[in-house]
Amino acid sequence: MKINIEGKFYKFLYFIADLALLNLCFIIGSLPLITIGASISSCYKIIFKMIRKEDVFVVKDYIKAYQENFKNGILLQLLHTFLIAWFVFCFTLFYNQDNFIFKVYFIIIYLSILATITHILYSYAMLGRYQNNLITAIKNSFKISIINYQETIIMFLILFTIYALCFYNNITIIVSSSIFLTFGFALMFYILGIYLLKVFSKYEK
């Protein structure tokens, strides 16, 4: 019996293997915690190649991308960490306040948190896709996230669905933890990458 290694089944196995390898690279690259941003950007660079059916050497390409995105990835992560920490602090500060002005502040802070999360969705992918300086990536990712609000909403819904499924009960927490430790992070980036690449492609024509 002749085995066709170019068949759909074997291509699917190669795909899962690449995701698992990329997932391992992401976890190792994120271990210092402060390098999570650089690791995410590097993952997206590989993911975009995979989506475009380009030749990918996962470990080699990841290490190269990691070196390229190391500085800007860390700086961007520090910015997002500071913003989220500040907004969460203000959120808890105004949460139980009955004064109308405080309620207005509460709404503004809530929207600011959503805006920051939206910016996170695009900015690391943009660092991975383009060789922009940090300021350009920050400005462009914010503009693009607003202009392409439909894709932004879809990605929010995807993340919410993943979160809801993972934390549905104790069993799903255990199962999802196992999945994320094997190929889950890379798969999540791949799904989001489909929509992100669709958005970026509009500006590359």
C-alpha positions in Angstrom: 0.0 0.0 0.0 1.4 3.4 -1.0 1.1 6.1 1.6 0.5 9.6 0.2 2.3 11.9 2.6 0.9 14.9 0.6 -2.7 13.9 1.4 -5.0 16.0 3.5 -4.6 13.7 6.6 -0.8 14.0 6.7 -1.0 17.7 6.0 -3.2 18.0 9.0 -0.8 16.1 11.1 2.1 18.4 10.0 -0.1 21.4 10.8 -0.8 20.1 14.3 2.9 19.3 14.8 3.9 22.8 13.7 1.4 24.3 16.1 2.7 22.1 19.0 6.3 23.1 18.2 5.3 26.8 18.0 3.4 26.5 21.2 6.4 25.1 23.0 8.5 28.0 21.6 5.9 30.5 22.8 5.9 29.0 26.4 9.7 28.9 26.6 10.0 32.4 25.2 7.4 33.7 27.7 9.0 32.1 30.8 10.7 35.4 32.0 7.1 36.8 31.9 8.4 40.2 30.8 9.1 38.7 27.4 5.5 37.6 26.7 4.9 40.5 24.3 8.0 39.6 22.3 7.0 36.0 22.2 3.5 36.8 21.0 4.8 39.0 18.2 7.2 36.2 17.2 4.4 33.7 17.1 2.3 35.9 14.8 5.2 36.2 12.4 5.2 32.4 12.0 1.4 32.1 12.1 1.1 34.6 9.1 3.5 32.4 7.1 1.5 29.3 7.9 -1.7 31.0 6.9 -0.2 32.1 3.6 1.1 28.6 3.0 4.7 29.7 3.0 7.6 27.5 3.9 8.1 27.6 7.7 11.0 26.4 9.8 9.3 26.9 13.2 12.2 27.0 15.6 14.6 28.8 13.3 12.0 31.4 12.2 10.8 31.9 15.8 14.2 32.5 17.2 14.9 35.1 14.4 11.6 36.8 15.0 12.2 36.7 18.7 15.5 38.6 18.3 13.9 41.1 16.0 10.9 41.8 18.3 12.6 41.5 21.7 13.1 45.1 22.6 9.8 46.5 21.1 7.8 43.5 22.4 9.0 44.2 26.0 8.4 47.9 25.8 4.9 47.4 24.4 4.1 44.8 27.1 5.3 47.2 29.8 3.0 49.9 28.4 0.0 47.6 28.3 0.7 46.2 31.8 0.9 49.7 33.2 -2.3 50.8 31.5 -4.3 47.7 32.6 -3.0 47.9 36.1 -3.9 51.6 36.3 -7.4 51.1 34.8 -8.2 48.1 37.1 -7.1 50.1 40.1 -9.4 53.0 39.1 -12.2 50.5 38.3 -12.1 49.0 41.8 -11.8 52.5 43.3 -15.0 53.8 41.6 -17.0 50.6 41.5 -19.2 51.1 44.6 -19.5 54.9 44.3 -23.1 56.2 43.9 -22.1 59.7 42.8 -23.0 60.5 39.2 -19.6 61.8 38.4 -18.0 58.7 39.7 -20.3 56.6 37.6 -19.3 58.5 34.5 -15.6 57.9 35.4 -16.5 54.2 35.9 -17.9 54.0 32.4 -14.8 55.9 30.9 -12.5 53.5 32.7 -14.4 50.5 31.5 -14.2 51.7 27.9 -10.5 52.4 28.4 -9.9 48.8 29.5 -11.8 47.6 26.4 -9.7 49.9 24.2 -6.5 48.6 25.7 -7.5 45.0 25.1 -8.4 45.9 21.5 -5.0 47.5 21.1 -3.3 44.4 22.4 -5.2 42.3 19.8 -3.6 44.3 16.9 -0.3 45.7 18.2 1.7 42.5 18.8 0.5 41.1 15.5 1.6 44.3 13.8 5.0 44.1 15.3 5.3 40.5 14.0 4.0 41.4 10.6 5.9 44.7 9.9 9.3 46.2 10.8 7.7 49.3 12.2 9.1 51.3 15.1 7.2 51.1 18.3 5.4 54.5 18.0 4.2 53.7 14.5 2.9 50.3 15.6 1.1 51.8 18.6 -0.6 54.5 16.4 -1.5 52.3 13.5 -2.8 49.4 15.5 -5.2 51.7 17.3 -6.5 53.3 14.1 -6.9 49.9 12.3 -8.7 48.4 15.3 -11.4 51.2 15.0 -11.7 51.3 11.3 -12.0 47.5 11.1 -14.5 47.2 13.9 -16.3 44.2 12.5 -13.2 42.0 12.6 -12.4 43.5 16.1 -15.8 42.4 17.4 -15.4 39.0 15.9 -12.0 38.5 17.6 -13.5 39.7 20.9 -16.2 37.1 20.6 -13.6 34.4 19.8 -11.7 35.3 22.9 -14.8 35.5 25.0 -15.9 32.0 23.7 -12.5 30.6 24.5 -12.6 32.1 28.0 -16.1 30.8 28.7 -15.3 27.3 27.5 -12.1 27.1 29.5 -13.6 28.3 32.8 -17.0 26.6 32.5 -16.3 24.1 35.3 -13.3 22.4 36.9 -13.2 19.7 34.2 -13.0 22.2 31.4 -10.2 24.1 33.3 -8.1 20.9 33.5 -8.8 19.9 29.9 -8.2 23.4 28.5 -4.9 23.7 30.5 -3.7 20.5 28.9 -4.7 21.8 25.4 -3.0 25.1 26.0 0.2 23.4 27.2 0.4 21.3 24.0 -0.9 23.5 21.1 -3.7 25.8 22.4 -1.8 29.1 22.4 -0.6 28.6 18.9 -4.1 27.5 17.7 -5.6 30.6 19.3 -3.1 32.8 17.5 -3.8 31.0 14.3 -7.5 31.6 14.5 -7.0 35.3 15.4 -4.3 35.5 12.8 -6.8 34.7 10.0 -8.8 37.8 10.8 -5.7 40.0 11.5 -4.1 39.0 8.2 -7.4 39.8 6.4 -7.3 43.3 7.9 -3.6 43.8 7.2 -4.0 42.7 3.6 -6.2 45.6 3.0 -3.3 48.0 3.5 -0.7 45.9 1.6 -2.3 46.1 -1.8 
